[in-house]
Amino acid sequence: MIEVDRIHVRFGEGPGAFIALNDVSVTINESEFFTLLGPSGCGKTTLLRSIAGFIHPSGGAIRLAGQNILSLPPFKRPVNTVFQNYALFPHMTVAENVGFGLEMLGRPRAEIAATVEEMLALVKMTPMASRRPSELSGGQQQRVALARALAPKPKVLLLDESLSALDLKLRKEMQIELKRLQSETGITFIFVTHDQEEALTMSDRIAVMSAGTIRQIGTPREIYDHPRERFVADFIGDTNFVQANLSADGTVELPGGARIRAGLQEDAAVAGPVTLVIRPEQTVLEQVPEKAPLSGVLENVVYCGTDTHYHLMLADGARFVVRRQNNPARPVTFEKGQRLGIGFEPQAVQVLEG
Amino acid sequence: MAVTQPNTDLVIANRRETRNRWLLLLPSIVILLAAAVGPLIVVVIYSFLTAGDYGGVVWHFSWDGWLGVFTTSDPFDGTLSLANAHISILWRSVKLSFLTTLFCLILGFPTAYFIATRPVTQRDGWMLLITIPFWTNLLIRTFAIMGLIRNEGLANGLLEWLGIIDQPIQMMFTDFAILLGMVYVYLPLMVLPLYASMERLNFSLIDAAYDLYATPFRVLRRVIVPAVKPGVVAGSILVFVPSLGAYVIPRILGGGTQLMLGNLIELQFGQARNWPLGAALSLTLLVMVTVALIVYVRASANEGD
C-alpha cells in the first residue's frame, strides 16, 4: 500500500512560483492498477516523479508500507520506473539492460541470469536477448523497458506515459499486455497518462487531476457514469452539457420547457440553475420532437465508421451531439435542418451544480 | 548495333564523369601534396643526409642523423654509446604529455558536465569563458603562468604572507611548471569535445540508472562515461598530440634545462646545426604520435564491446 499524504511541490520562488502539486493526498492499494489521468501540466508526472524520488516535495509524506520514503534517494526506493522514452542504455544489450537493476543490488550472477531469462520470457523478448536497443522497434524497446523495471521485483511500478510513443494498434496490444503483466506479477502499477480511453480500459481506479489537485478518484465506471464536476465529465469521454433549472420538488426544467425527474445525488439537491451531463451514446433521435424531453435542429451529420454523430442545436442555442451506432439493416436518414427529438432515460442524466 | 549504341554512350558518359570527379578533387590533392606529403618527403630525405658545417645539409647519404636519435658518438675515438640525454628528454615528453592528458581529463570532465547541465540559455556564456583564453596569444598566457609561479610571484608571495613557507618554493624551470602550463593551455581542447558529447547525452538514462539502484558513482562509471566516450577519446587525442610536440611552454617554463622533444628538435636546426638529426627526431616524434594514436583508439574501441 502506498500513501501519498498532502504532497506539495512548488517550482520556483516567490510570487512567480508555480505550484505543481497542491497538497495532494491519495492512497493506492496493494496490487492495484492505479492511473493518474489529466491534461498536460496537471501535475500527474510530478506526482509520479515524486514517488520515484526525482522531485523533492516541499511538504507532505509518501509512505510505502508505513515507512516514509521521502528522504530516500531514488536508488534506495523499492520502486522502479518505465520512462516515457524508455531510456534504455544504448551501450548495453537487452539482457544487460534487464539485469542492470539486479546487478546494482549486488545479486549473484546465477540469480541475475535466471531472472533476466524469466523477465524476457514474460515480455516475449527471449530471442532478442543479445541485441542492442537501437536494433529494436518501438514496441520491442517498450517491452525491454518493462522487463528492466520489473526484474528487481519492485513493490511499485511507475509508468510515465509509457505507451504514448507507440502507434494505435501497438498501443492497444500493449494495453492488454500491461494488464496481463500486472495481474501475473501482482505488483502495484501506477500509470500516468493523458489518454482517457487508455485509463478507462486498463485501470482498477483512476485519479483525475487538474491544476495540481486530484478532482475525483474512482473506478472507471464511477468516473465515467458519475462525474462529480464539469472538468471530469468534460475530460473523460464525449459529453453534452445542458443548462437547466432544478426546482425544489426535485424536477428539472429543460431548455424548451419539458420537465424531467433526473437521477439526483443526495447532496446535489439545491434548487437553482444546474448543468446536466448527458453522454452522446446514451441518447436516441426521435422523428417526432414532441415525444422526447429535448429537441433540436439537426445541423451536421458526421460519419465515423462504427457510428454516426448527429450535431443538433437546442432551443437555448447550445450544441448537443447524439451518437448512433451504424447498422445497415436499419438505415435511417435524418435531414439537415429538420427538428428532431432527443430521447434518453432519466438514469443517463447527471446533475452538476451551477 | 541498335542495342549496343546506348551502351557505348553510357561508357563515354561514365568516363566523362570519372574525369570530372578527378578534376574537382584536383585542388585538394594539390594542397595535400604541397602542404603535407611534399614537406614530409623533404624531411625524410634530409634525415638521411650529412649535416653541413654551418647548418643546412650536404647532399651525401649518411645514417648519422638516425644514429644520433638514440646514440652519441665519442668526439675522440668515434665509439657509439646510448644518448642518455635524448632518452631522458623523450621520456619526459611522454611522461608530461600523458600527465597533461590525465589532468585535463580530470579537470575537464566535471567542467564539461557542469556546463552541459546548465539551462540552455546559460551554456554559451560558460563555453565563452572556456574559450576566451584560447583567443589570447600562447606566449602571453605562458608568461602569465610564469608571473604566478616564479620565486617572487603570486603563489610564493601568498604562501609566504600566510606564513606557510619562509623560503620561496622553486617552481619555475621544473617539470611541474611545464605540466601546469600545458594543462592550463590545453584544457579547452579537452573540454570542447567532452562538452559536445555530453550535450547530446540523454539525461533520462541517468534517471533510469538511479531508479535501478545505481549509486551516483556507478551512474558515472556505467552510464555517463560509456555514453560520452567518443568525447573522451577525441579530447585525449587533441591534448596528447600537441603536448608531445610542445615547444613554447617547456622553452619558457622549463628554462633551458627541462627540455622536451620540441625543444630538442629546435636545437638541432638552431644552435647545434645538425639538420639531419633534427629531421630524424621530427620523424621519431611523428612515429610516436601515430603509434600512440593507433594503440589508444584500438584500446578504447575494444573496451566498448
Interface residues (C-beta under 8 A of the other chain):
Chain A: A52 G53 F54 P73 P74 F75 K76 V79 N80 T81 F83 Q84 N85 A87 L88 F89 P90 H91 F100 G101 M104 L105 R148 A149 P152
Chain B: N202 S204 L205 D207 A208 A209 Y210 D211 L212 Y213 A214 T215 R218 R222 V223 P226 A227 G304
